[in-house]
Amino acid sequence: MSDISKMSFEEAMKALEAVVRDLESGNVELEKSIALYEQGAKLKAHCEKKLKEAEEKVAKITLGTDGQPTGTEPVEGL
């Protein structure tokens, strides 16, 4: 497993899905299940962080009086 903090959102989601599949299979020894659960928790936290970062980057286009875009501003509520 590579460093979770360096994973893209998509990579982390794919890894998290694999962890869930392994845990749901019921064919994993107890010690490995615990390690998988811990890894899954870290992957989930990383995905949540990536989503939060993406939300904060979302911006709406501001229009001037002539209807032309003049820039962006943060979305309200973030």
PDB file with SEQRES, HELIX, SHEET and CRYST1 records, atoms N, CA, C and O in Angstrom:
SEQRES   1 A   78  MET SER ASP ILE SER LYS MET SER PHE GLU GLU ALA MET          
SEQRES   2 A   78  LYS ALA LEU GLU ALA VAL VAL ARG ASP LEU GLU SER GLY          
SEQRES   3 A   78  ASN VAL GLU LEU GLU LYS SER ILE ALA LEU TYR GLU GLN          
SEQRES   4 A   78  GLY ALA LYS LEU LYS ALA HIS CYS GLU LYS LYS LEU LYS          
SEQRES   5 A   78  GLU ALA GLU GLU LYS VAL ALA LYS ILE THR LEU GLY THR          
SEQRES   6 A   78  ASP GLY GLN PRO THR GLY THR GLU PRO VAL GLU GLY LEU          
HELIX    1 AA1 ILE A    4  LYS A    6  5                                   3    
HELIX    2 AA2 PHE A    9  SER A   25  1                                  17    
HELIX    3 AA3 LEU A   30  LYS A   57  1                                  28    
SHEET    1 AA1 2 ALA A  59  LEU A  63  0                                        
SHEET    2 AA1 2 PRO A  69  PRO A  74 -1                                        
CRYST1    1.000    1.000    1.000  90.00  90.00  90.00 P 1           1          
ATOM      1  N   MET A   1       0.852  -1.193   0.000  1.00  0.00           N  
ATOM      2  CA  MET A   1       0.000   0.000   0.000  1.00  0.00           C  
ATOM      3  C   MET A   1       0.881   1.234   0.000  1.00  0.00           C  
ATOM      4  O   MET A   1       1.797   1.360   0.814  1.00  0.00           O  
ATOM      5  N   SER A   2       0.599   2.129  -0.909  1.00  0.00           N  
ATOM      6  CA  SER A   2       1.384   3.350  -0.971  1.00  0.00           C  
ATOM      7  C   SER A   2       0.916   4.328   0.106  1.00  0.00           C  
ATOM      8  O   SER A   2      -0.081   4.089   0.787  1.00  0.00           O  
ATOM      9  N   ASP A   3       1.639   5.415   0.248  1.00  0.00           N  
ATOM     10  CA  ASP A   3       1.337   6.433   1.255  1.00  0.00           C  
ATOM     11  C   ASP A   3      -0.043   7.034   0.972  1.00  0.00           C  
ATOM     12  O   ASP A   3      -0.245   7.655  -0.072  1.00  0.00           O  
ATOM     13  N   ILE A   4      -0.964   6.859   1.870  1.00  0.00           N  
ATOM     14  CA  ILE A   4      -2.337   7.320   1.681  1.00  0.00           C  
ATOM     15  C   ILE A   4      -2.391   8.823   1.463  1.00  0.00           C  
ATOM     16  O   ILE A   4      -3.190   9.297   0.655  1.00  0.00           O  
ATOM     17  N   SER A   5      -1.563   9.579   2.161  1.00  0.00           N  
ATOM     18  CA  SER A   5      -1.612  11.042   2.050  1.00  0.00           C  
ATOM     19  C   SER A   5      -1.242  11.537   0.655  1.00  0.00           C  
ATOM     20  O   SER A   5      -1.541  12.679   0.304  1.00  0.00           O  
ATOM     21  N   LYS A   6      -0.599  10.694  -0.137  1.00  0.00           N  
ATOM     22  CA  LYS A   6      -0.205  11.089  -1.491  1.00  0.00           C  
ATOM     23  C   LYS A   6      -1.178  10.575  -2.552  1.00  0.00           C  
ATOM     24  O   LYS A   6      -0.996  10.834  -3.742  1.00  0.00           O  
ATOM     25  N   MET A   7      -2.204   9.852  -2.124  1.00  0.00           N  
ATOM     26  CA  MET A   7      -3.170   9.288  -3.065  1.00  0.00           C  
ATOM     27  C   MET A   7      -4.144  10.351  -3.550  1.00  0.00           C  
ATOM     28  O   MET A   7      -4.502  11.274  -2.818  1.00  0.00           O  
ATOM     29  N   SER A   8      -4.562  10.199  -4.803  1.00  0.00           N  
ATOM     30  CA  SER A   8      -5.651  11.034  -5.297  1.00  0.00           C  
ATOM     31  C   SER A   8      -6.946  10.514  -4.680  1.00  0.00           C  
ATOM     32  O   SER A   8      -6.973   9.432  -4.093  1.00  0.00           O  
ATOM     33  N   PHE A   9      -7.997  11.280  -4.814  1.00  0.00           N  
ATOM     34  CA  PHE A   9      -9.294  10.852  -4.297  1.00  0.00           C  
ATOM     35  C   PHE A   9      -9.696   9.530  -4.934  1.00  0.00           C  
ATOM     36  O   PHE A   9     -10.163   8.618  -4.250  1.00  0.00           O  
ATOM     37  N   GLU A  10      -9.514   9.431  -6.239  1.00  0.00           N  
ATOM     38  CA  GLU A  10      -9.910   8.227  -6.965  1.00  0.00           C  
ATOM     39  C   GLU A  10      -9.109   7.004  -6.522  1.00  0.00           C  
ATOM     40  O   GLU A  10      -9.667   5.918  -6.366  1.00  0.00           O  
ATOM     41  N   GLU A  11      -7.821   7.177  -6.324  1.00  0.00           N  
ATOM     42  CA  GLU A  11      -6.980   6.070  -5.853  1.00  0.00           C  
ATOM     43  C   GLU A  11      -7.409   5.606  -4.471  1.00  0.00           C  
ATOM     44  O   GLU A  11      -7.490   4.407  -4.203  1.00  0.00           O  
ATOM     45  N   ALA A  12      -7.683   6.564  -3.602  1.00  0.00           N  
ATOM     46  CA  ALA A  12      -8.093   6.230  -2.237  1.00  0.00           C  
ATOM     47  C   ALA A  12      -9.453   5.539  -2.228  1.00  0.00           C  
ATOM     48  O   ALA A  12      -9.661   4.595  -1.466  1.00  0.00           O  
ATOM     49  N   MET A  13     -10.371   5.993  -3.058  1.00  0.00           N  
ATOM     50  CA  MET A  13     -11.687   5.349  -3.129  1.00  0.00           C  
ATOM     51  C   MET A  13     -11.559   3.917  -3.624  1.00  0.00           C  
ATOM     52  O   MET A  13     -12.211   3.015  -3.099  1.00  0.00           O  
ATOM     53  N   LYS A  14     -10.729   3.707  -4.626  1.00  0.00           N  
ATOM     54  CA  LYS A  14     -10.522   2.360  -5.160  1.00  0.00           C  
ATOM     55  C   LYS A  14      -9.932   1.446  -4.080  1.00  0.00           C  
ATOM     56  O   LYS A  14     -10.357   0.300  -3.933  1.00  0.00           O  
ATOM     57  N   ALA A  15      -8.965   1.952  -3.336  1.00  0.00           N  
ATOM     58  CA  ALA A  15      -8.356   1.177  -2.258  1.00  0.00           C  
ATOM     59  C   ALA A  15      -9.371   0.908  -1.153  1.00  0.00           C  
ATOM     60  O   ALA A  15      -9.401  -0.189  -0.596  1.00  0.00           O  
ATOM     61  N   LEU A  16     -10.200   1.894  -0.831  1.00  0.00           N  
ATOM     62  CA  LEU A  16     -11.222   1.727   0.198  1.00  0.00           C  
ATOM     63  C   LEU A  16     -12.245   0.675  -0.231  1.00  0.00           C  
ATOM     64  O   LEU A  16     -12.673  -0.144   0.582  1.00  0.00           O  
ATOM     65  N   GLU A  17     -12.632   0.696  -1.491  1.00  0.00           N  
ATOM     66  CA  GLU A  17     -13.567  -0.305  -1.997  1.00  0.00           C  
ATOM     67  C   GLU A  17     -12.978  -1.708  -1.892  1.00  0.00           C  
ATOM     68  O   GLU A  17     -13.696  -2.655  -1.569  1.00  0.00           O  
ATOM     69  N   ALA A  18     -11.679  -1.854  -2.161  1.00  0.00           N  
ATOM     70  CA  ALA A  18     -11.022  -3.152  -2.031  1.00  0.00           C  
ATOM     71  C   ALA A  18     -11.011  -3.617  -0.574  1.00  0.00           C  
ATOM     72  O   ALA A  18     -11.217  -4.799  -0.298  1.00  0.00           O  
ATOM     73  N   VAL A  19     -10.775  -2.709   0.340  1.00  0.00           N  
ATOM     74  CA  VAL A  19     -10.787  -3.037   1.768  1.00  0.00           C  
ATOM     75  C   VAL A  19     -12.179  -3.529   2.171  1.00  0.00           C  
ATOM     76  O   VAL A  19     -12.312  -4.539   2.862  1.00  0.00           O  
ATOM     77  N   VAL A  20     -13.200  -2.816   1.739  1.00  0.00           N  
ATOM     78  CA  VAL A  20     -14.575  -3.183   2.077  1.00  0.00           C  
ATOM     79  C   VAL A  20     -14.899  -4.566   1.512  1.00  0.00           C  
ATOM     80  O   VAL A  20     -15.488  -5.396   2.204  1.00  0.00           O  
ATOM     81  N   ARG A  21     -14.517  -4.816   0.256  1.00  0.00           N  
ATOM     82  CA  ARG A  21     -14.754  -6.134  -0.348  1.00  0.00           C  
ATOM     83  C   ARG A  21     -14.095  -7.238   0.468  1.00  0.00           C  
ATOM     84  O   ARG A  21     -14.705  -8.270   0.748  1.00  0.00           O  
ATOM     85  N   ASP A  22     -12.835  -7.005   0.847  1.00  0.00           N  
ATOM     86  CA  ASP A  22     -12.102  -8.004   1.633  1.00  0.00           C  
ATOM     87  C   ASP A  22     -12.787  -8.260   2.972  1.00  0.00           C  
ATOM     88  O   ASP A  22     -12.945  -9.409   3.383  1.00  0.00           O  
ATOM     89  N   LEU A  23     -13.188  -7.197   3.644  1.00  0.00           N  
ATOM     90  CA  LEU A  23     -13.834  -7.354   4.950  1.00  0.00           C  
ATOM     91  C   LEU A  23     -15.192  -8.047   4.821  1.00  0.00           C  
ATOM     92  O   LEU A  23     -15.547  -8.889   5.647  1.00  0.00           O  
ATOM     93  N   GLU A  24     -15.941  -7.689   3.788  1.00  0.00           N  
ATOM     94  CA  GLU A  24     -17.263  -8.278   3.600  1.00  0.00           C  
ATOM     95  C   GLU A  24     -17.197  -9.749   3.185  1.00  0.00           C  
ATOM     96  O   GLU A  24     -18.155 -10.495   3.387  1.00  0.00           O  
ATOM     97  N   SER A  25     -16.083 -10.160   2.612  1.00  0.00           N  
ATOM     98  CA  SER A  25     -15.959 -11.552   2.156  1.00  0.00           C  
ATOM     99  C   SER A  25     -16.003 -12.527   3.325  1.00  0.00           C  
ATOM    100  O   SER A  25     -16.439 -13.668   3.175  1.00  0.00           O  
ATOM    101  N   GLY A  26     -15.551 -12.075   4.484  1.00  0.00           N  
ATOM    102  CA  GLY A  26     -15.531 -12.939   5.652  1.00  0.00           C  
ATOM    103  C   GLY A  26     -14.431 -13.979   5.632  1.00  0.00           C  
ATOM    104  O   GLY A  26     -14.377 -14.848   6.502  1.00  0.00           O  
ATOM    105  N   ASN A  27     -13.551 -13.896   4.645  1.00  0.00           N  
ATOM    106  CA  ASN A  27     -12.473 -14.871   4.501  1.00  0.00           C  
ATOM    107  C   ASN A  27     -11.129 -14.318   4.941  1.00  0.00           C  
ATOM    108  O   ASN A  27     -10.085 -14.749   4.451  1.00  0.00           O  
ATOM    109  N   VAL A  28     -11.152 -13.373   5.857  1.00  0.00           N  
ATOM    110  CA  VAL A  28      -9.928 -12.731   6.309  1.00  0.00           C  
ATOM    111  C   VAL A  28      -9.724 -13.057   7.783  1.00  0.00           C  
ATOM    112  O   VAL A  28     -10.659 -12.993   8.583  1.00  0.00           O  
ATOM    113  N   GLU A  29      -8.500 -13.403   8.126  1.00  0.00           N  
ATOM    114  CA  GLU A  29      -8.185 -13.700   9.525  1.00  0.00           C  
ATOM    115  C   GLU A  29      -8.411 -12.466  10.393  1.00  0.00           C  
ATOM    116  O   GLU A  29      -8.376 -11.335   9.908  1.00  0.00           O  
ATOM    117  N   LEU A  30      -8.641 -12.698  11.670  1.00  0.00           N  
ATOM    118  CA  LEU A  30      -8.961 -11.620  12.605  1.00  0.00           C  
ATOM    119  C   LEU A  30      -7.919 -10.508  12.601  1.00  0.00           C  
ATOM    120  O   LEU A  30      -8.274  -9.336  12.483  1.00  0.00           O  
ATOM    121  N   GLU A  31      -6.647 -10.852  12.726  1.00  0.00           N  
ATOM    122  CA  GLU A  31      -5.593  -9.828  12.764  1.00  0.00           C  
ATOM    123  C   GLU A  31      -5.562  -9.013  11.477  1.00  0.00           C  
ATOM    124  O   GLU A  31      -5.376  -7.796  11.514  1.00  0.00           O  
ATOM    125  N   LYS A  32      -5.743  -9.679  10.341  1.00  0.00           N  
ATOM    126  CA  LYS A  32      -5.749  -8.956   9.062  1.00  0.00           C  
ATOM    127  C   LYS A  32      -7.000  -8.095   8.960  1.00  0.00           C  
ATOM    128  O   LYS A  32      -6.955  -6.998   8.402  1.00  0.00           O  
ATOM    129  N   SER A  33      -8.116  -8.582   9.495  1.00  0.00           N  
ATOM    130  CA  SER A  33      -9.351  -7.794   9.488  1.00  0.00           C  
ATOM    131  C   SER A  33      -9.174  -6.489  10.252  1.00  0.00           C  
ATOM    132  O   SER A  33      -9.634  -5.433   9.818  1.00  0.00           O  
ATOM    133  N   ILE A  34      -8.505  -6.576  11.391  1.00  0.00           N  
ATOM    134  CA  ILE A  34      -8.256  -5.375  12.203  1.00  0.00           C  
ATOM    135  C   ILE A  34      -7.374  -4.399  11.433  1.00  0.00           C  
ATOM    136  O   ILE A  34      -7.643  -3.198  11.416  1.00  0.00           O  
ATOM    137  N   ALA A  35      -6.328  -4.907  10.802  1.00  0.00           N  
ATOM    138  CA  ALA A  35      -5.434  -4.047  10.019  1.00  0.00           C  
ATOM    139  C   ALA A  35      -6.181  -3.428   8.839  1.00  0.00           C  
ATOM    140  O   ALA A  35      -5.985  -2.253   8.529  1.00  0.00           O  
ATOM    141  N   LEU A  36      -7.036  -4.211   8.179  1.00  0.00           N  
ATOM    142  CA  LEU A  36      -7.817  -3.687   7.060  1.00  0.00           C  
ATOM    143  C   LEU A  36      -8.783  -2.607   7.529  1.00  0.00           C  
ATOM    144  O   LEU A  36      -8.960  -1.589   6.860  1.00  0.00           O  
ATOM    145  N   TYR A  37      -9.408  -2.836   8.682  1.00  0.00           N  
ATOM    146  CA  TYR A  37     -10.335  -1.849   9.221  1.00  0.00           C  
ATOM    147  C   TYR A  37      -9.608  -0.532   9.506  1.00  0.00           C  
ATOM    148  O   TYR A  37     -10.116   0.543   9.185  1.00  0.00           O  
ATOM    149  N   GLU A  38      -8.428  -0.617  10.106  1.00  0.00           N  
ATOM    150  CA  GLU A  38      -7.640   0.589  10.393  1.00  0.00           C  
ATOM    151  C   GLU A  38      -7.256   1.297   9.102  1.00  0.00           C  
ATOM    152  O   GLU A  38      -7.326   2.523   9.013  1.00  0.00           O  
ATOM    153  N   GLN A  39      -6.849   0.525   8.105  1.00  0.00           N  
ATOM    154  CA  GLN A  39      -6.491   1.111   6.814  1.00  0.00           C  
ATOM    155  C   GLN A  39      -7.715   1.765   6.182  1.00  0.00           C  
ATOM    156  O   GLN A  39      -7.620   2.856   5.620  1.00  0.00           O  
ATOM    157  N   GLY A  40      -8.859   1.101   6.275  1.00  0.00           N  
ATOM    158  CA  GLY A  40     -10.095   1.659   5.726  1.00  0.00           C  
ATOM    159  C   GLY A  40     -10.468   2.975   6.391  1.00  0.00           C  
ATOM    160  O   GLY A  40     -10.929   3.901   5.724  1.00  0.00           O  
ATOM    161  N   ALA A  41     -10.272   3.062   7.694  1.00  0.00           N  
ATOM    162  CA  ALA A  41     -10.576   4.310   8.416  1.00  0.00           C  
ATOM    163  C   ALA A  41      -9.679   5.442   7.928  1.00  0.00           C  
ATOM    164  O   ALA A  41     -10.135   6.575   7.772  1.00  0.00           O  
ATOM    165  N   LYS A  42      -8.414   5.139   7.688  1.00  0.00           N  
ATOM    166  CA  LYS A  42      -7.478   6.160   7.184  1.00  0.00           C  
ATOM    167  C   LYS A  42      -7.858   6.579   5.772  1.00  0.00           C  
ATOM    168  O   LYS A  42      -7.815   7.764   5.439  1.00  0.00           O  
ATOM    169  N   LEU A  43      -8.230   5.609   4.939  1.00  0.00           N  
ATOM    170  CA  LEU A  43      -8.637   5.920   3.566  1.00  0.00           C  
ATOM    171  C   LEU A  43      -9.898   6.772   3.558  1.00  0.00           C  
ATOM    172  O   LEU A  43     -10.003   7.720   2.781  1.00  0.00           O  
ATOM    173  N   LYS A  44     -10.857   6.436   4.421  1.00  0.00           N  
ATOM    174  CA  LYS A  44     -12.103   7.211   4.513  1.00  0.00           C  
ATOM    175  C   LYS A  44     -11.806   8.651   4.922  1.00  0.00           C  
ATOM    176  O   LYS A  44     -12.345   9.589   4.335  1.00  0.00           O  
ATOM    177  N   ALA A  45     -10.966   8.824   5.906  1.00  0.00           N  
ATOM    178  CA  ALA A  45     -10.609  10.172   6.362  1.00  0.00           C  
ATOM    179  C   ALA A  45      -9.924  10.953   5.245  1.00  0.00           C  
ATOM    180  O   ALA A  45     -10.175  12.146   5.069  1.00  0.00           O  
ATOM    181  N   HIS A  46      -9.066  10.284   4.498  1.00  0.00           N  
ATOM    182  CA  HIS A  46      -8.361  10.945   3.394  1.00  0.00           C  
ATOM    183  C   HIS A  46      -9.357  11.378   2.313  1.00  0.00           C  
ATOM    184  O   HIS A  46      -9.259  12.485   1.784  1.00  0.00           O  
ATOM    185  N   CYS A  47     -10.313  10.505   1.988  1.00  0.00           N  
ATOM    186  CA  CYS A  47     -11.318  10.850   0.986  1.00  0.00           C  
ATOM    187  C   CYS A  47     -12.156  12.036   1.449  1.00  0.00           C  
ATOM    188  O   CYS A  47     -12.454  12.932   0.660  1.00  0.00           O  
ATOM    189  N   GLU A  48     -12.535  12.046   2.711  1.00  0.00           N  
ATOM    190  CA  GLU A  48     -13.309  13.167   3.245  1.00  0.00           C  
ATOM    191  C   GLU A  48     -12.508  14.467   3.166  1.00  0.00           C  
ATOM    192  O   GLU A  48     -13.059  15.520   2.845  1.00  0.00           O  
ATOM    193  N   LYS A  49     -11.221  14.392   3.456  1.00  0.00           N  
ATOM    194  CA  LYS A  49     -10.358  15.578   3.378  1.00  0.00           C  
ATOM    195  C   LYS A  49     -10.281  16.088   1.944  1.00  0.00           C  
ATOM    196  O   LYS A  49     -10.374  17.290   1.695  1.00  0.00           O  
ATOM    197  N   LYS A  50     -10.110  15.156   1.000  1.00  0.00           N  
ATOM    198  CA  LYS A  50     -10.025  15.546  -0.413  1.00  0.00           C  
ATOM    199  C   LYS A  50     -11.330  16.191  -0.876  1.00  0.00           C  
ATOM    200  O   LYS A  50     -11.304  17.173  -1.618  1.00  0.00           O  
ATOM    201  N   LEU A  51     -12.470  15.648  -0.446  1.00  0.00           N  
ATOM    202  CA  LEU A  51     -13.755  16.233  -0.820  1.00  0.00           C  
ATOM    203  C   LEU A  51     -13.910  17.634  -0.244  1.00  0.00           C  
ATOM    204  O   LEU A  51     -14.390  18.541  -0.924  1.00  0.00           O  
ATOM    205  N   LYS A  52     -13.504  17.808   1.005  1.00  0.00           N  
ATOM    206  CA  LYS A  52     -13.580  19.130   1.640  1.00  0.00           C  
ATOM    207  C   LYS A  52     -12.717  20.140   0.883  1.00  0.00           C  
ATOM    208  O   LYS A  52     -13.133  21.275   0.650  1.00  0.00           O  
ATOM    209  N   GLU A  53     -11.515  19.713   0.505  1.00  0.00           N  
ATOM    210  CA  GLU A  53     -10.634  20.600  -0.260  1.00  0.00           C  
ATOM    211  C   GLU A  53     -11.273  20.980  -1.589  1.00  0.00           C  
ATOM    212  O   GLU A  53     -11.190  22.133  -2.012  1.00  0.00           O  
ATOM    213  N   ALA A  54     -11.911  20.017  -2.247  1.00  0.00           N  
ATOM    214  CA  ALA A  54     -12.564  20.297  -3.528  1.00  0.00           C  
ATOM    215  C   ALA A  54     -13.716  21.270  -3.347  1.00  0.00           C  
ATOM    216  O   ALA A  54     -13.890  22.185  -4.151  1.00  0.00           O  
ATOM    217  N   GLU A  55     -14.505  21.079  -2.294  1.00  0.00           N  
ATOM    218  CA  GLU A  55     -15.620  21.989  -2.026  1.00  0.00           C  
ATOM    219  C   GLU A  55     -15.131  23.410  -1.816  1.00  0.00           C  
ATOM    220  O   GLU A  55     -15.763  24.362  -2.273  1.00  0.00           O  
ATOM    221  N   GLU A  56     -14.009  23.556  -1.128  1.00  0.00           N  
ATOM    222  CA  GLU A  56     -13.479  24.882  -0.844  1.00  0.00           C  
ATOM    223  C   GLU A  56     -12.955  25.572  -2.098  1.00  0.00           C  
ATOM    224  O   GLU A  56     -12.858  26.798  -2.140  1.00  0.00           O  
ATOM    225  N   LYS A  57     -12.618  24.789  -3.116  1.00  0.00           N  
ATOM    226  CA  LYS A  57     -12.109  25.372  -4.358  1.00  0.00           C  
ATOM    227  C   LYS A  57     -13.225  25.765  -5.315  1.00  0.00           C  
ATOM    228  O   LYS A  57     -13.009  26.513  -6.269  1.00  0.00           O  
ATOM    229  N   VAL A  58     -14.421  25.250  -5.046  1.00  0.00           N  
ATOM    230  CA  VAL A  58     -15.538  25.568  -5.925  1.00  0.00           C  
ATOM    231  C   VAL A  58     -15.796  27.067  -5.853  1.00  0.00           C  
ATOM    232  O   VAL A  58     -15.853  27.644  -4.767  1.00  0.00           O  
ATOM    233  N   ALA A  59     -15.947  27.677  -6.988  1.00  0.00           N  
ATOM    234  CA  ALA A  59     -16.187  29.121  -7.029  1.00  0.00           C  
ATOM    235  C   ALA A  59     -17.292  29.417  -8.029  1.00  0.00           C  
ATOM    236  O   ALA A  59     -17.496  28.677  -8.992  1.00  0.00           O  
ATOM    237  N   LYS A  60     -17.990  30.492  -7.787  1.00  0.00           N  
ATOM    238  CA  LYS A  60     -18.992  30.895  -8.760  1.00  0.00           C  
ATOM    239  C   LYS A  60     -18.446  32.065  -9.564  1.00  0.00           C  
ATOM    240  O   LYS A  60     -17.665  32.874  -9.064  1.00  0.00           O  
ATOM    241  N   ILE A  61     -18.864  32.136 -10.792  1.00  0.00           N  
ATOM    242  CA  ILE A  61     -18.416  33.206 -11.682  1.00  0.00           C  
ATOM    243  C   ILE A  61     -19.198  34.472 -11.374  1.00  0.00           C  
ATOM    244  O   ILE A  61     -20.423  34.438 -11.254  1.00  0.00           O  
ATOM    245  N   THR A  62     -18.498  35.578 -11.247  1.00  0.00           N  
ATOM    246  CA  THR A  62     -19.165  36.859 -11.038  1.00  0.00           C  
ATOM    247  C   THR A  62     -19.220  37.592 -12.379  1.00  0.00           C  
ATOM    248  O   THR A  62     -18.255  37.599 -13.142  1.00  0.00           O  
ATOM    249  N   LEU A  63     -20.349  38.195 -12.638  1.00  0.00           N  
ATOM    250  CA  LEU A  63     -20.539  38.887 -13.897  1.00  0.00           C  
ATOM    251  C   LEU A  63     -20.569  40.394 -13.674  1.00  0.00           C  
ATOM    252  O   LEU A  63     -21.123  40.888 -12.693  1.00  0.00           O  
ATOM    253  N   GLY A  64     -19.956  41.108 -14.615  1.00  0.00           N  
ATOM    254  CA  GLY A  64     -19.991  42.563 -14.573  1.00  0.00           C  
ATOM    255  C   GLY A  64     -21.314  43.072 -15.112  1.00  0.00           C  
ATOM    256  O   GLY A  64     -22.174  42.287 -15.510  1.00  0.00           O  
ATOM    257  N   THR A  65     -21.474  44.387 -15.124  1.00  0.00           N  
ATOM    258  CA  THR A  65     -22.722  44.983 -15.603  1.00  0.00           C  
ATOM    259  C   THR A  65     -22.962  44.705 -17.079  1.00  0.00           C  
ATOM    260  O   THR A  65     -24.098  44.768 -17.549  1.00  0.00           O  
ATOM    261  N   ASP A  66     -21.890  44.396 -17.815  1.00  0.00           N  
ATOM    262  CA  ASP A  66     -22.031  44.087 -19.234  1.00  0.00           C  
ATOM    263  C   ASP A  66     -22.278  42.600 -19.484  1.00  0.00           C  
ATOM    264  O   ASP A  66     -22.337  42.160 -20.632  1.00  0.00           O  
ATOM    265  N   GLY A  67     -22.420  41.831 -18.406  1.00  0.00           N  
ATOM    266  CA  GLY A  67     -22.695  40.408 -18.540  1.00  0.00           C  
ATOM    267  C   GLY A  67     -21.461  39.555 -18.769  1.00  0.00           C  
ATOM    268  O   GLY A  67     -21.569  38.342 -18.948  1.00  0.00           O  
ATOM    269  N   GLN A  68     -20.295  40.173 -18.764  1.00  0.00           N  
ATOM    270  CA  GLN A  68     -19.055  39.433 -18.980  1.00  0.00           C  
ATOM    271  C   GLN A  68     -18.482  38.967 -17.636  1.00  0.00           C  
ATOM    272  O   GLN A  68     -18.603  39.668 -16.632  1.00  0.00           O  
ATOM    273  N   PRO A  69     -17.864  37.792 -17.621  1.00  0.00           N  
ATOM    274  CA  PRO A  69     -17.252  37.313 -16.378  1.00  0.00           C  
ATOM    275  C   PRO A  69     -16.153  38.255 -15.901  1.00  0.00           C  
ATOM    276  O   PRO A  69     -15.314  38.688 -16.691  1.00  0.00           O  
ATOM    277  N   THR A  70     -16.159  38.569 -14.613  1.00  0.00           N  
ATOM    278  CA  THR A  70     -15.146  39.451 -14.065  1.00  0.00           C  
ATOM    279  C   THR A  70     -14.224  38.748 -13.083  1.00  0.00           C  
ATOM    280  O   THR A  70     -13.222  39.317 -12.651  1.00  0.00           O  
ATOM    281  N   GLY A  71     -14.556  37.529 -12.733  1.00  0.00           N  
ATOM    282  CA  GLY A  71     -13.719  36.787 -11.781  1.00  0.00           C  
ATOM    283  C   GLY A  71     -14.541  35.731 -11.087  1.00  0.00           C  
ATOM    284  O   GLY A  71     -15.611  35.333 -11.548  1.00  0.00           O  
ATOM    285  N   THR A  72     -14.015  35.294  -9.974  1.00  0.00           N  
ATOM    286  CA  THR A  72     -14.726  34.289  -9.183  1.00  0.00           C  
ATOM    287  C   THR A  72     -14.740  34.703  -7.724  1.00  0.00           C  
ATOM    288  O   THR A  72     -13.937  35.530  -7.291  1.00  0.00           O  
ATOM    289  N   GLU A  73     -15.642  34.131  -6.987  1.00  0.00           N  
ATOM    290  CA  GLU A  73     -15.673  34.340  -5.539  1.00  0.00           C  
ATOM    291  C   GLU A  73     -16.066  33.023  -4.893  1.00  0.00           C  
ATOM    292  O   GLU A  73     -16.733  32.199  -5.518  1.00  0.00           O  
ATOM    293  N   PRO A  74     -15.665  32.820  -3.663  1.00  0.00           N  
ATOM    294  CA  PRO A  74     -15.985  31.553  -2.990  1.00  0.00           C  
ATOM    295  C   PRO A  74     -17.476  31.339  -2.898  1.00  0.00           C  
ATOM    296  O   PRO A  74     -18.239  32.297  -2.770  1.00  0.00           O  
ATOM    297  N   VAL A  75     -17.893  30.102  -2.962  1.00  0.00           N  
ATOM    298  CA  VAL A  75     -19.297  29.758  -2.816  1.00  0.00           C  
ATOM    299  C   VAL A  75     -19.713  30.065  -1.384  1.00  0.00           C  
ATOM    300  O   VAL A  75     -18.964  29.796  -0.445  1.00  0.00           O  
ATOM    301  N   GLU A  76     -20.885  30.618  -1.219  1.00  0.00           N  
ATOM    302  CA  GLU A  76     -21.377  30.966   0.123  1.00  0.00           C  
ATOM    303  C   GLU A  76     -21.565  29.724   0.961  1.00  0.00           C  
ATOM    304  O   GLU A  76     -21.918  28.665   0.442  1.00  0.00           O  
ATOM    305  N   GLY A  77     -21.336  29.844   2.239  1.00  0.00           N  
ATOM    306  CA  GLY A  77     -21.534  28.751   3.174  1.00  0.00           C  
ATOM    307  C   GLY A  77     -20.318  27.890   3.401  1.00  0.00           C  
ATOM    308  O   GLY A  77     -20.389  26.934   4.174  1.00  0.00           O  
ATOM    309  N   LEU A  78     -19.212  28.186   2.764  1.00  0.00           N  
ATOM    310  CA  LEU A  78     -18.008  27.395   2.982  1.00  0.00           C  
ATOM    311  C   LEU A  78     -17.035  28.116   3.869  1.00  0.00           C  
ATOM    312  O   LEU A  78     -15.960  27.593   4.159  1.00  0.00           O  
TER     313      LEU A  78                                                      
END                                                                             
